[in-house]
Amino acid sequence: MVETKNTQTERYSAGIISPALAGSRSRLVPWVSLFLLVAMIIPIIPSLYLLAQEPRVIQITADKDNKFKVAGQKEPAITVKANEVIKFRVTGHKGTETDPKYPGCIHTFTIKELKDQGWDVCLKEGMNEFALVAPSKPGEFKIECMSKCGKGHDDMGMKMIVTQ
């Protein structure tokens, strides 16, 4: 239907729409749309910031004496933030034994209670690089080797502290 000046006047006089509202509605629609768009974007900005960051790199050695080692630490421990993405670079050195339960693995990098979240990594001889997401809840977790790798295997572990 083509609206003429007479049809608009008829609508105004019939009370369907007032001349004042007709103009303000057409000016209001773009502003409401812009407001709704901004309201949808603002909550995702922190997530985009986290995704844009390169993950922190932590270097560890899984040594032939069946111990995890972190440079500069007598007792190996790492501290991470909850939900932080961490890139691990683990240098693996073969122990004195290999475990048939873990074929091809000289050690594992495992947190038992977080296995379903990827915290069960087979380590090969040489450099192993992988990324994992820290748990969402703060606390202390034990990273351990599950592959029987030789004398001292039972003590092959390190602490991970998760903070807010």
MIMIMI-997668 format. One record per atom (N, C-alpha, C): z, y, x; atom name. Coordinates in Angstrom, 1 decimal. Layout:
REM residues N
((Z Y X) "CA")
...
***
This chain:
REM residues 164
((0.0 -1.2 0.9) "N")
((0.0 0.0 0.0) "CA")
((0.0 1.2 0.9) "C")
((-0.8 2.2 0.6) "N")
((-0.9 3.4 1.4) "CA")
((0.0 4.4 0.6) "C")
((0.9 5.0 1.4) "N")
((1.9 5.9 0.8) "CA")
((1.4 7.3 1.0) "C")
((1.2 8.0 -0.2) "N")
((0.8 9.4 -0.2) "CA")
((2.0 10.3 -0.3) "C")
((1.8 11.6 -0.2) "N")
((2.9 12.5 -0.4) "CA")
((3.5 12.4 -1.7) "C")
((2.7 12.1 -2.8) "N")
((3.2 11.9 -4.1) "CA")
((4.0 10.7 -4.2) "C")
((3.6 9.6 -3.6) "N")
((4.4 8.3 -3.7) "CA")
((5.8 8.6 -3.0) "C")
((5.8 9.3 -1.9) "N")
((7.1 9.5 -1.2) "CA")
((8.0 10.4 -2.1) "C")
((7.4 11.4 -2.7) "N")
((8.2 12.3 -3.6) "CA")
((8.7 11.4 -4.8) "C")
((7.9 10.5 -5.3) "N")
((8.4 9.7 -6.4) "CA")
((9.6 8.8 -5.9) "C")
((9.5 8.3 -4.7) "N")
((10.6 7.4 -4.2) "CA")
((11.8 8.3 -4.0) "C")
((11.7 9.5 -3.5) "N")
((12.8 10.4 -3.3) "CA")
((13.5 10.7 -4.6) "C")
((12.7 11.1 -5.6) "N")
((13.2 11.5 -6.9) "CA")
((13.8 10.3 -7.6) "C")
((13.3 9.1 -7.4) "N")
((13.8 7.9 -8.0) "CA")
((15.1 7.4 -7.4) "C")
((15.5 8.1 -6.3) "N")
((16.7 7.7 -5.6) "CA")
((16.6 6.5 -4.7) "C")
((15.4 6.0 -4.5) "N")
((15.2 4.9 -3.6) "CA")
((15.6 5.3 -2.2) "C")
((15.2 6.5 -1.8) "N")
((15.5 6.9 -0.4) "CA")
((15.5 8.5 -0.5) "C")
((16.5 9.0 0.2) "N")
((16.6 10.5 0.3) "CA")
((15.8 11.0 1.4) "C")
((15.2 12.2 1.3) "N")
((14.4 12.8 2.4) "CA")
((15.3 12.9 3.7) "C")
((16.6 13.2 3.6) "N")
((17.4 13.4 4.8) "CA")
((17.6 12.0 5.5) "C")
((17.8 10.9 4.7) "N")
((18.0 9.6 5.2) "CA")
((16.7 9.1 5.8) "C")
((15.6 9.4 5.3) "N")
((14.3 8.9 5.8) "CA")
((14.1 9.3 7.2) "C")
((14.4 10.6 7.5) "N")
((14.2 11.1 8.9) "CA")
((15.3 10.5 9.8) "C")
((16.5 10.5 9.4) "N")
((17.6 10.0 10.3) "CA")
((17.5 8.5 10.6) "C")
((17.0 7.7 9.6) "N")
((16.9 6.3 9.8) "CA")
((15.9 6.0 10.9) "C")
((14.8 6.7 10.8) "N")
((13.7 6.5 11.8) "CA")
((14.2 6.9 13.2) "C")
((15.1 7.9 13.3) "N")
((15.6 8.3 14.6) "CA")
((16.7 7.4 15.1) "C")
((17.4 6.8 14.2) "N")
((18.6 6.0 14.5) "CA")
((18.2 4.6 15.0) "C")
((17.1 4.0 14.5) "N")
((16.7 2.6 14.8) "CA")
((16.6 2.4 16.3) "C")
((15.9 3.3 17.1) "N")
((15.8 3.0 18.5) "CA")
((17.1 3.1 19.3) "C")
((18.0 4.0 18.8) "N")
((19.3 4.1 19.5) "CA")
((20.2 2.8 19.2) "C")
((20.1 2.3 18.0) "N")
((20.9 1.1 17.7) "CA")
((20.3 -0.1 18.5) "C")
((19.0 -0.1 18.6) "N")
((18.4 -1.2 19.4) "CA")
((18.8 -1.1 20.8) "C")
((18.8 0.1 21.4) "N")
((19.2 0.3 22.8) "CA")
((20.7 -0.1 22.9) "C")
((21.5 0.3 22.0) "N")
((22.9 0.0 22.1) "CA")
((23.1 -1.6 22.1) "C")
((22.5 -2.2 21.2) "N")
((22.6 -3.7 21.1) "CA")
((22.1 -4.4 22.4) "C")
((21.0 -3.9 22.9) "N")
((20.5 -4.5 24.2) "CA")
((21.5 -4.3 25.3) "C")
((22.1 -3.1 25.5) "N")
((23.1 -2.8 26.5) "CA")
((24.3 -3.7 26.3) "C")
((24.7 -3.9 25.0) "N")
((25.9 -4.7 24.7) "CA")
((25.7 -6.1 25.1) "C")
((24.4 -6.6 25.0) "N")
((24.2 -8.0 25.4) "CA")
((24.1 -8.2 26.9) "C")
((23.7 -7.2 27.6) "N")
((23.5 -7.3 29.1) "CA")
((24.8 -7.1 29.9) "C")
((25.6 -6.2 29.4) "N")
((26.8 -5.9 30.2) "CA")
((27.7 -7.1 30.5) "C")
((27.9 -8.1 29.6) "N")
((28.8 -9.2 29.9) "CA")
((28.2 -10.2 31.0) "C")
((26.9 -10.2 31.1) "N")
((26.3 -11.1 32.1) "CA")
((26.1 -10.5 33.5) "C")
((26.4 -9.2 33.7) "N")
((26.2 -8.6 35.0) "CA")
((27.1 -9.2 36.1) "C")
((28.4 -9.5 35.8) "N")
((29.2 -10.2 36.9) "CA")
((28.6 -11.6 37.3) "C")
((28.1 -12.3 36.3) "N")
((27.5 -13.6 36.6) "CA")
((26.3 -13.5 37.5) "C")
((25.5 -12.5 37.2) "N")
((24.3 -12.2 38.0) "CA")
((24.6 -11.9 39.4) "C")
((25.7 -11.1 39.5) "N")
((26.2 -10.7 40.9) "CA")
((26.6 -11.9 41.7) "C")
((27.3 -12.8 41.0) "N")
((27.8 -14.1 41.7) "CA")
((26.6 -14.9 42.1) "C")
((25.6 -15.0 41.2) "N")
((24.4 -15.8 41.5) "CA")
((23.6 -15.3 42.6) "C")
((23.6 -13.9 42.7) "N")
((22.7 -13.3 43.7) "CA")
((23.3 -13.4 45.1) "C")
((24.6 -13.6 45.2) "N")
((25.3 -13.7 46.5) "CA")
((24.9 -15.0 47.2) "C")
((24.7 -15.0 48.5) "N")
((24.5 -16.2 49.3) "CA")
((25.9 -16.9 49.3) "C")
((25.9 -18.2 49.2) "N")
((27.1 -19.0 49.3) "CA")
((27.7 -18.8 50.7) "C")
((29.1 -18.9 50.8) "N")
((29.7 -18.8 52.1) "CA")
((29.5 -20.2 52.8) "C")
((29.3 -20.1 54.1) "N")
((29.1 -21.3 54.9) "CA")
((30.4 -21.7 55.6) "C")
((30.8 -23.0 55.4) "N")
((31.9 -23.5 56.1) "CA")
((31.5 -24.7 57.0) "C")
((31.8 -24.6 58.2) "N")
((31.4 -25.6 59.2) "CA")
((32.6 -26.6 59.5) "C")
((32.3 -27.8 59.4) "N")
((33.3 -28.9 59.6) "CA")
((32.7 -30.0 60.5) "C")
((33.5 -30.6 61.2) "N")
((33.1 -31.8 62.0) "CA")
((33.8 -33.0 61.4) "C")
((33.0 -34.1 61.1) "N")
((33.6 -35.4 60.8) "CA")
((33.4 -36.2 62.1) "C")
((34.5 -36.3 62.8) "N")
((34.3 -36.8 64.2) "CA")
((34.5 -38.3 64.4) "C")
((34.1 -38.7 65.6) "N")
((34.1 -40.2 65.9) "CA")
((35.5 -40.7 66.0) "C")
((36.5 -39.8 66.2) "N")
((37.9 -40.2 66.2) "CA")
((38.5 -40.3 64.7) "C")
((37.6 -40.2 63.7) "N")
((37.9 -40.3 62.3) "CA")
((38.8 -39.3 61.8) "C")
((38.5 -38.0 62.2) "N")
((39.2 -36.9 61.7) "CA")
((38.2 -35.8 61.3) "C")
((38.6 -35.1 60.3) "N")
((37.9 -33.9 59.9) "CA")
((38.4 -32.7 60.8) "C")
((37.5 -31.9 61.3) "N")
((37.9 -30.8 62.2) "CA")
((37.3 -29.5 61.7) "C")
((38.1 -28.4 61.8) "N")
((37.6 -27.1 61.5) "CA")
((37.9 -26.3 62.7) "C")
((36.9 -25.6 63.3) "N")
((37.1 -24.9 64.5) "CA")
((38.3 -23.9 64.4) "C")
((39.1 -23.9 65.5) "N")
((40.3 -23.0 65.5) "CA")
((41.5 -23.5 64.7) "C")
((41.5 -24.7 64.2) "N")
((42.6 -25.2 63.4) "CA")
((43.1 -26.5 63.9) "C")
((44.5 -26.6 64.0) "N")
((45.1 -27.8 64.5) "CA")
((45.0 -28.8 63.3) "C")
((45.5 -28.4 62.1) "N")
((45.4 -29.2 60.9) "CA")
((44.3 -28.6 60.1) "C")
((43.2 -29.3 59.8) "N")
((42.1 -28.8 59.1) "CA")
((42.4 -28.4 57.6) "C")
((42.1 -27.2 57.2) "N")
((42.3 -26.8 55.9) "CA")
((41.3 -25.7 55.6) "C")
((40.8 -25.6 54.4) "N")
((39.9 -24.5 54.0) "CA")
((40.5 -23.9 52.7) "C")
((40.2 -22.6 52.6) "N")
((40.6 -21.8 51.4) "CA")
((39.4 -21.3 50.7) "C")
((39.3 -21.5 49.4) "N")
((38.1 -21.1 48.7) "CA")
((38.6 -20.4 47.4) "C")
((37.8 -19.7 46.7) "N")
((38.1 -19.1 45.4) "CA")
((37.6 -20.0 44.3) "C")
((38.3 -20.0 43.2) "N")
((37.9 -20.8 42.0) "CA")
((36.5 -20.5 41.7) "C")
((35.7 -21.5 41.4) "N")
((34.3 -21.4 41.0) "CA")
((33.4 -20.9 42.1) "C")
((33.9 -20.7 43.3) "N")
((33.0 -20.2 44.4) "CA")
((32.0 -21.3 44.8) "C")
((30.8 -20.8 45.1) "N")
((29.8 -21.8 45.6) "CA")
((29.9 -21.8 47.1) "C")
((30.1 -22.9 47.7) "N")
((30.3 -23.1 49.1) "CA")
((29.2 -23.9 49.7) "C")
((28.6 -23.5 50.8) "N")
((27.6 -24.3 51.5) "CA")
((28.4 -24.9 52.7) "C")
((28.4 -26.2 52.7) "N")
((29.0 -26.9 53.8) "CA")
((28.0 -27.4 54.9) "C")
((28.4 -27.2 56.1) "N")
((27.6 -27.8 57.2) "CA")
((28.5 -28.7 58.0) "C")
((28.3 -30.0 57.7) "N")
((29.2 -31.0 58.3) "CA")
((28.5 -31.7 59.4) "C")
((29.0 -31.7 60.6) "N")
((28.4 -32.5 61.7) "CA")
((29.1 -33.8 61.7) "C")
((28.3 -34.9 61.5) "N")
((28.9 -36.2 61.4) "CA")
((28.7 -37.0 62.7) "C")
((29.8 -37.6 63.2) "N")
((29.7 -38.4 64.4) "CA")
((30.3 -39.8 64.0) "C")
((29.5 -40.8 64.3) "N")
((29.9 -42.2 63.9) "CA")
((31.2 -42.7 64.4) "C")
((32.0 -43.3 63.6) "N")
((33.2 -43.9 64.0) "CA")
((33.0 -45.3 64.6) "C")
((34.0 -46.1 64.7) "N")
((33.9 -47.4 65.3) "CA")
((33.4 -48.5 64.3) "C")
((33.5 -48.2 63.0) "N")
((33.1 -49.2 62.0) "CA")
((32.2 -48.5 61.0) "C")
((31.5 -49.4 60.2) "N")
((30.8 -48.9 59.1) "CA")
((31.2 -49.7 57.9) "C")
((31.2 -49.1 56.7) "N")
((31.7 -49.8 55.5) "CA")
((30.5 -50.2 54.6) "C")
((30.4 -51.5 54.4) "N")
((29.3 -52.0 53.5) "CA")
((29.3 -51.5 52.1) "C")
((30.5 -51.0 51.7) "N")
((30.5 -50.3 50.3) "CA")
((29.8 -49.0 50.3) "C")
((29.6 -48.4 51.5) "N")
((28.9 -47.1 51.6) "CA")
((27.7 -47.2 52.6) "C")
((26.7 -48.0 52.2) "N")
((25.6 -48.2 53.1) "CA")
((24.9 -46.9 53.5) "C")
((24.7 -46.7 54.8) "N")
((24.1 -45.5 55.4) "CA")
((25.0 -44.3 55.6) "C")
((26.3 -44.5 55.2) "N")
((27.2 -43.4 55.3) "CA")
((28.1 -43.7 56.5) "C")
((28.3 -42.7 57.4) "N")
((29.2 -42.9 58.5) "CA")
((30.6 -42.4 58.1) "C")
((30.6 -41.5 57.2) "N")
((31.9 -41.0 56.5) "CA")
((31.5 -40.5 55.1) "C")
((32.5 -40.2 54.3) "N")
((32.2 -39.5 53.1) "CA")
((33.1 -38.2 53.0) "C")
((32.7 -37.3 52.2) "N")
((33.4 -36.0 52.0) "CA")
((33.7 -36.0 50.5) "C")
((34.9 -36.5 50.2) "N")
((35.3 -36.8 48.8) "CA")
((36.6 -36.2 48.4) "C")
((36.6 -35.7 47.2) "N")
((37.9 -35.3 46.4) "CA")
((37.9 -36.3 45.2) "C")
((38.8 -37.2 45.2) "N")
((38.7 -38.3 44.2) "CA")
((38.7 -37.7 42.8) "C")
((39.5 -36.7 42.5) "N")
((39.6 -36.3 41.1) "CA")
((38.4 -35.4 40.7) "C")
((37.6 -35.0 41.7) "N")
((36.4 -34.2 41.4) "CA")
((35.1 -34.9 41.7) "C")
((35.1 -36.2 41.8) "N")
((33.9 -37.0 42.0) "CA")
((32.8 -36.7 41.0) "C")
((33.2 -36.6 39.8) "N")
((32.2 -36.3 38.7) "CA")
((31.6 -34.9 38.8) "C")
((32.1 -34.0 39.6) "N")
((31.6 -32.7 39.8) "CA")
((30.8 -32.6 41.2) "C")
((30.5 -33.7 41.7) "N")
((29.7 -33.7 43.0) "CA")
((30.5 -33.8 44.3) "C")
((31.8 -33.9 44.2) "N")
((32.6 -33.9 45.4) "CA")
((32.8 -35.3 45.9) "C")
((31.6 -36.0 46.2) "N")
((31.6 -37.3 46.7) "CA")
((30.3 -37.4 47.5) "C")
((30.3 -36.9 48.7) "N")
((29.0 -36.8 49.5) "CA")
((29.0 -37.8 50.7) "C")
((27.9 -38.5 50.8) "N")
((27.7 -39.5 51.9) "CA")
((27.3 -38.6 53.1) "C")
((28.0 -38.8 54.2) "N")
((27.7 -38.1 55.4) "CA")
((26.9 -39.0 56.4) "C")
((25.9 -38.5 56.9) "N")
((25.0 -39.3 57.9) "CA")
((25.3 -38.8 59.3) "C")
((24.8 -39.5 60.3) "N")
((24.9 -39.0 61.7) "CA")
((24.2 -37.7 61.8) "C")
((24.8 -36.7 62.5) "N")
((24.1 -35.4 62.7) "CA")
((24.5 -34.4 61.7) "C")
((23.7 -33.4 61.4) "N")
((24.0 -32.3 60.6) "CA")
((23.8 -32.6 59.1) "C")
((24.8 -32.4 58.3) "N")
((24.7 -32.6 56.8) "CA")
((24.9 -31.2 56.2) "C")
((24.0 -30.8 55.4) "N")
((24.2 -29.5 54.7) "CA")
((24.1 -29.8 53.2) "C")
((25.1 -29.2 52.5) "N")
((25.1 -29.4 51.0) "CA")
((26.0 -28.3 50.4) "C")
((25.7 -27.9 49.2) "N")
((26.5 -26.9 48.5) "CA")
((27.3 -27.5 47.3) "C")
((28.5 -27.1 47.2) "N")
((29.3 -27.5 46.1) "CA")
((30.0 -26.3 45.4) "C")
((30.5 -26.5 44.2) "N")
((31.2 -25.4 43.5) "CA")
((32.7 -25.8 43.5) "C")
((33.5 -24.8 43.9) "N")
((34.9 -25.0 44.0) "CA")
((35.4 -25.3 42.5) "C")
((36.5 -26.0 42.4) "N")
((37.1 -26.2 41.1) "CA")
((37.5 -24.9 40.4) "C")
((37.6 -24.9 39.1) "N")
((37.9 -23.7 38.4) "CA")
((39.4 -23.4 38.3) "C")
((40.2 -24.4 38.6) "N")
((41.6 -24.2 38.5) "CA")
((42.2 -24.1 40.0) "C")
((43.0 -23.1 40.2) "N")
((43.7 -23.0 41.5) "CA")
((44.6 -24.2 41.8) "C")
((44.8 -24.5 43.1) "N")
((45.6 -25.6 43.4) "CA")
((45.2 -26.1 44.8) "C")
((45.8 -27.2 45.2) "N")
((45.5 -27.9 46.5) "CA")
((44.8 -29.2 46.2) "C")
((43.8 -29.5 47.0) "N")
((43.1 -30.7 46.8) "CA")
((42.9 -31.4 48.2) "C")
((42.9 -32.7 48.2) "N")
((42.7 -33.5 49.4) "CA")
((41.3 -33.9 49.5) "C")
((40.6 -33.5 50.6) "N")
((39.3 -34.0 50.9) "CA")
((39.5 -35.2 51.8) "C")
((38.9 -36.3 51.5) "N")
((39.1 -37.5 52.4) "CA")
((37.8 -38.3 52.6) "C")
((37.8 -39.2 53.5) "N")
((36.7 -40.1 53.8) "CA")
((37.1 -41.4 53.1) "C")
((36.1 -41.8 52.2) "N")
((36.3 -43.1 51.5) "CA")
((35.7 -44.3 52.2) "C")
((34.8 -44.0 53.2) "N")
((34.1 -45.1 53.9) "CA")
((35.0 -45.5 55.0) "C")
((35.3 -46.8 55.1) "N")
((36.1 -47.4 56.2) "CA")
((35.4 -47.2 57.5) "C")
((35.8 -46.2 58.3) "N")
((35.0 -45.8 59.5) "CA")
((35.7 -46.2 60.8) "C")
((36.8 -46.9 60.7) "N")
((37.4 -47.3 62.0) "CA")
((38.9 -46.9 62.0) "C")
((39.5 -47.1 63.2) "N")
((40.9 -46.8 63.5) "CA")
((41.1 -45.3 63.2) "C")
((42.2 -45.1 62.4) "N")
((42.5 -43.7 62.0) "CA")
((41.9 -43.3 60.7) "C")
((41.1 -44.2 60.1) "N")
((40.4 -43.8 58.8) "CA")
((41.4 -43.4 57.7) "C")
((42.5 -44.1 57.6) "N")
((43.4 -43.8 56.5) "CA")
((44.0 -42.4 56.6) "C")
((43.9 -41.8 57.8) "N")
((44.4 -40.4 58.0) "CA")
((43.3 -39.4 58.0) "C")
((42.1 -39.8 57.7) "N")
((40.9 -38.9 57.7) "CA")
((40.9 -38.1 56.4) "C")
((41.5 -36.9 56.5) "N")
((41.6 -36.0 55.3) "CA")
((41.8 -34.6 55.8) "C")
((41.6 -33.7 54.8) "N")
((41.9 -32.3 55.1) "CA")
((42.2 -31.7 53.7) "C")
((42.9 -30.5 53.8) "N")
((43.3 -29.8 52.6) "CA")
((42.3 -28.7 52.2) "C")
((42.1 -28.6 50.9) "N")
((41.3 -27.5 50.3) "CA")
((42.2 -26.8 49.4) "C")
((42.4 -25.5 49.6) "N")
((43.3 -24.6 48.8) "CA")
((42.4 -23.8 47.9) "C")
((42.5 -23.8 46.6) "N")
((41.7 -23.0 45.7) "CA")
((42.6 -21.9 45.2) "C")
((42.1 -20.7 45.3) "N")
((42.9 -19.5 44.9) "CA")
((42.1 -18.9 43.7) "C")
((42.7 -17.9 43.1) "N")
((42.0 -17.2 42.0) "CA")
((41.0 -16.3 42.6) "C")
***
